C-alpha cells in the first residue's frame, strides 16, 4: 500500500503503536499537541512539539516573504504549546536550503523568527542546516513549559465547546493569495489596491486581514482559566481538530452552526468569490485559534461558545434546529497537498 | 550572495549572532553538539540536539534500507548527546514522505528506530508528518540528560587529544557502497560475495565492517572519566571537528599522523582502491567516534592519544617529525553534497 493511499492518520497510528513505551519522565507521548515531560522541579512540566514547513506543500516562495515565513514558523509551533496551556521557551531550527537562495533571504528569515519570538516567547538554541536537494525544508522543534498541562482528553459530557477569535480567515487568505500569485507585504502591495487587482468590491482591510491570518498567524496569548477541561489548536480545520479532541476524550459533540464565529469581512468576501464561509470555518486550515471545552456557562473575552459535548456522535445543527451533514472529508490531511500539483 | 557560495559556517554564524539571547534556563545555545538547559532539579541538565537526514544529500534510497535509515537516524543524534557527556531520553521525528513510498517501508523504518533506541536509549514521543514535494526528509530532535555537560570549549594547553575507535571506516564504506550501487543487508548480499563483485582481493568481513560503519554507525556508549576537559563527536571528519573544538577552546593543536587509529582492513582496502587511508581518517565524515581532550597520561580502553593541545596553530607531524600540510578543505561541509549531483 502506497502512502498516497493511506493518509496521515495511519502513519501517526503506526508511530503511536510502535513507540507506546513507558518512561517514568514522560506524561504524554505521541497523540496531543505537544509531548509532556516531568521536569526536575515539582511544579512545572516541559512541553515539546515539532512542525514541518515544506516548500510547495505548506508554502510557495512566490507568495510568502522570508520574513513572514520565519514569523509563521514560530507562530505555528507556539500555538501547539499554547494548546497545552503552556508558554514558549526554546526553539530549534533544522533547515535544508537550496543553494540558489540569497544569504540576505536567510537574514530576513531570521528577522522574522526574532520578531515572532519577541512577541510570543522563546529563544533559538540550536538546530542543523544543510543543502537541500529540492526546495526549502524548515523543521522546528519548540520547547515550552506549563504548571498544568491541558490535554485533548479531558472533555466531559455536558461541557460547553468554545473557540477563540474567528474561523475561516486563513483559508480565505490562502485562496486570495493564490489568485494574486504574488507576495503581499507593506513593500509589495499592488499600487492599484488589492480589491481592484482581484476585481472585488470589498474593503482593502478585510482582504489584508484574511491574507495576513494566513501569512502571519498569531497564536492565542490569552491565559486560559483553570476550568478548561480539554484543548487543541485549530490548525487543520475545526471539524478535524474537534474530532481529534472528541476521539481523545471518548465523547461526542453537538455544534451549533449559527454560533461559529466568522468575521464579517470574511463572510462578505467569501460571498463575492462564491465560497461558503461556513465551509471555510468548518474545514479551512491554519486558523491557529484555540478550541477548548469547559463547564457550561464559562465566559471568556474573545471566546465563543459553539456547541456542547454529548455522549456520542458528531452533529452540526442549523439555526432552525435541523441537522447539517457532518463533513466527511473534514479538514486538512497532511498527505494532501494544499497547493495542488 | 547565493548560499551555494557561502557554506554552512556562515549560516550557523548568522544564527549564532541573531539569537545570542540570554535566558536564565539556558547554559549553552547554538555552538556545541547539543544545547544545554538547566533542569528543575539541581543535579541534572537537559540536552537538546537536532539533525537532518535528507534523501540524495545524506543518503540514497538505492543503497540504504528503511531499517538501516531508521537505525542511523537515532545513532547520529545519540552521538551528539554522548559528545556532551549525556544519555538519550526522548526523540521527536518530523518526516516528509513521498507518496510513492510503501507503508511497509515506514514500518521497517520504525523497526530500525526501535532497534537503535533499545540499544542506545530514548523513546519516541512526538513529531510531525506530511507529504514531501521531493524526496524523503527526516528531521530528528533528541533530548538527553547529564549530570555534568562536557563542552567543546574546555580544552587546555598541555591536554592530550584522544579519539575512540578507528577513523575513516565510514567514508571508505560510503565509497564502497557507491561502487556497489545497491543495498547491503543480510538479505541483499550478492551471491558471489562483495569482494568479487567489487573486483578486490580482500576479506569479506573488512568490506562489511566499513560499509556497516557508514550504514549503521554506533555511538560510543562507554562512560567518559571526569578528567575529560572538552569533547565533540567526529561527524564531519577529524580535521574539521578538531578545528571546531580548538576554536571553541581558543587553543591550538599538534596531531601525530602515525598515531591516528585506522583499522587494518580499512588500510588494506584503501590501498587496493588507490585511496590514502590517512586522508580518509583526517577528512572522511560520519565516523561518530568521540574526540576529546584530557590531562596528558590518561588511559582509557578503546581510546587512542593522537596529539596534544598547544597554544596556537594547527599542525600534523609525520612519524619522522616532519610537518604534513593541514588539509585546507577540511571535512564535510553540509552545503557540499556527499553524493555528487
Boltz contact constraints between the chains, C-beta under 6 A:
constraints:
  - contact:
      token1: [A, 1]
      token2: [B, 103]
      max_distance: 6.0
  - contact:
      token1: [A, 2]
      token2: [B, 100]
      max_distance: 6.0
  - contact:
      token1: [A, 3]
      token2: [B, 97]
      max_distance: 6.0
  - contact:
      token1: [A, 3]
      token2: [B, 99]
      max_distance: 6.0
  - contact:
      token1: [A, 3]
      token2: [B, 101]
      max_distance: 6.0
  - contact:
      token1: [A, 4]
      token2: [B, 99]
      max_distance: 6.0
  - contact:
      token1: [A, 6]
      token2: [B, 103]
      max_distance: 6.0
  - contact:
      token1: [A, 8]
      token2: [B, 129]
      max_distance: 6.0
  - contact:
      token1: [A, 11]
      token2: [B, 129]
      max_distance: 6.0
  - contact:
      token1: [A, 18]
      token2: [B, 110]
      max_distance: 6.0
  - contact:
      token1: [A, 19]
      token2: [B, 124]
      max_distance: 6.0
  - contact:
      token1: [A, 21]
      token2: [B, 123]
      max_distance: 6.0
  - contact:
      token1: [A, 23]
      token2: [B, 123]
      max_distance: 6.0
  - contact:
      token1: [A, 29]
      token2: [B, 125]
      max_distance: 6.0
  - contact:
      token1: [A, 30]
      token2: [B, 126]
      max_distance: 6.0
  - contact:
      token1: [A, 35]
      token2: [B, 125]
      max_distance: 6.0
  - contact:
      token1: [A, 35]
      token2: [B, 126]
      max_distance: 6.0
  - contact:
      token1: [A, 39]
      token2: [B, 40]
      max_distance: 6.0
  - contact:
      token1: [A, 40]
      token2: [B, 39]
      max_distance: 6.0
  - contact:
      token1: [A, 40]
      token2: [B, 40]
      max_distance: 6.0
  - contact:
      token1: [A, 40]
      token2: [B, 41]
      max_distance: 6.0
  - contact:
      token1: [A, 41]
      token2: [B, 40]
      max_distance: 6.0
  - contact:
      token1: [A, 50]
      token2: [B, 92]
      max_distance: 6.0
  - contact:
      token1: [A, 50]
      token2: [B, 94]
      max_distance: 6.0
  - contact:
      token1: [A, 50]
      token2: [B, 127]
      max_distance: 6.0
  - contact:
      token1: [A, 50]
      token2: [B, 128]
      max_distance: 6.0
  - contact:
      token1: [A, 51]
      token2: [B, 128]
      max_distance: 6.0
  - contact:
      token1: [A, 52]
      token2: [B, 94]
      max_distance: 6.0
  - contact:
      token1: [A, 52]
      token2: [B, 96]
      max_distance: 6.0
  - contact:
      token1: [A, 52]
      token2: [B, 128]
      max_distance: 6.0
  - contact:
      token1: [A, 52]
      token2: [B, 130]
      max_distance: 6.0
  - contact:
      token1: [A, 54]
      token2: [B, 96]
      max_distance: 6.0
  - contact:
      token1: [A, 56]
      token2: [B, 133]
      max_distance: 6.0
  - contact:
      token1: [A, 57]
      token2: [B, 131]
      max_distance: 6.0
  - contact:
      token1: [A, 57]
      token2: [B, 133]
      max_distance: 6.0
  - contact:
      token1: [A, 92]
      token2: [B, 50]
      max_distance: 6.0
  - contact:
      token1: [A, 94]
      token2: [B, 50]
      max_distance: 6.0
  - contact:
      token1: [A, 94]
      token2: [B, 52]
      max_distance: 6.0
  - contact:
      token1: [A, 94]
      token2: [B, 139]
      max_distance: 6.0
  - contact:
      token1: [A, 96]
      token2: [B, 52]
      max_distance: 6.0
  - contact:
      token1: [A, 96]
      token2: [B, 54]
      max_distance: 6.0
  - contact:
      token1: [A, 97]
      token2: [B, 3]
      max_distance: 6.0
  - contact:
      token1: [A, 99]
      token2: [B, 3]
      max_distance: 6.0
  - contact:
      token1: [A, 99]
      token2: [B, 4]
      max_distance: 6.0
  - contact:
      token1: [A, 100]
      token2: [B, 2]
      max_distance: 6.0
  - contact:
      token1: [A, 101]
      token2: [B, 3]
      max_distance: 6.0
  - contact:
      token1: [A, 103]
      token2: [B, 1]
      max_distance: 6.0
  - contact:
      token1: [A, 103]
      token2: [B, 6]
      max_distance: 6.0
  - contact:
      token1: [A, 110]
      token2: [B, 18]
      max_distance: 6.0
  - contact:
      token1: [A, 123]
      token2: [B, 21]
      max_distance: 6.0
  - contact:
      token1: [A, 123]
      token2: [B, 23]
      max_distance: 6.0
  - contact:
      token1: [A, 124]
      token2: [B, 19]
      max_distance: 6.0
  - contact:
      token1: [A, 125]
      token2: [B, 29]
      max_distance: 6.0
  - contact:
      token1: [A, 125]
      token2: [B, 35]
      max_distance: 6.0
  - contact:
      token1: [A, 126]
      token2: [B, 30]
      max_distance: 6.0
  - contact:
      token1: [A, 126]
      token2: [B, 35]
      max_distance: 6.0
  - contact:
      token1: [A, 127]
      token2: [B, 50]
      max_distance: 6.0
  - contact:
      token1: [A, 128]
      token2: [B, 50]
      max_distance: 6.0
  - contact:
      token1: [A, 128]
      token2: [B, 51]
      max_distance: 6.0
  - contact:
      token1: [A, 128]
      token2: [B, 52]
      max_distance: 6.0
  - contact:
      token1: [A, 129]
      token2: [B, 8]
      max_distance: 6.0
  - contact:
      token1: [A, 129]
      token2: [B, 11]
      max_distance: 6.0
  - contact:
      token1: [A, 130]
      token2: [B, 52]
      max_distance: 6.0
  - contact:
      token1: [A, 130]
      token2: [B, 57]
      max_distance: 6.0
  - contact:
      token1: [A, 130]
      token2: [B, 334]
      max_distance: 6.0
  - contact:
      token1: [A, 131]
      token2: [B, 57]
      max_distance: 6.0
  - contact:
      token1: [A, 131]
      token2: [B, 335]
      max_distance: 6.0
  - contact:
      token1: [A, 133]
      token2: [B, 56]
      max_distance: 6.0
  - contact:
      token1: [A, 133]
      token2: [B, 57]
      max_distance: 6.0
  - contact:
      token1: [A, 133]
      token2: [B, 135]
      max_distance: 6.0
  - contact:
      token1: [A, 134]
      token2: [B, 134]
      max_distance: 6.0
  - contact:
      token1: [A, 135]
      token2: [B, 133]
      max_distance: 6.0
  - contact:
      token1: [A, 137]
      token2: [B, 137]
      max_distance: 6.0
  - contact:
      token1: [A, 139]
      token2: [B, 94]
      max_distance: 6.0
  - contact:
      token1: [A, 139]
      token2: [B, 139]
      max_distance: 6.0
  - contact:
      token1: [A, 141]
      token2: [B, 141]
      max_distance: 6.0
  - contact:
      token1: [A, 334]
      token2: [B, 130]
      max_distance: 6.0
  - contact:
      token1: [A, 335]
      token2: [B, 131]
      max_distance: 6.0
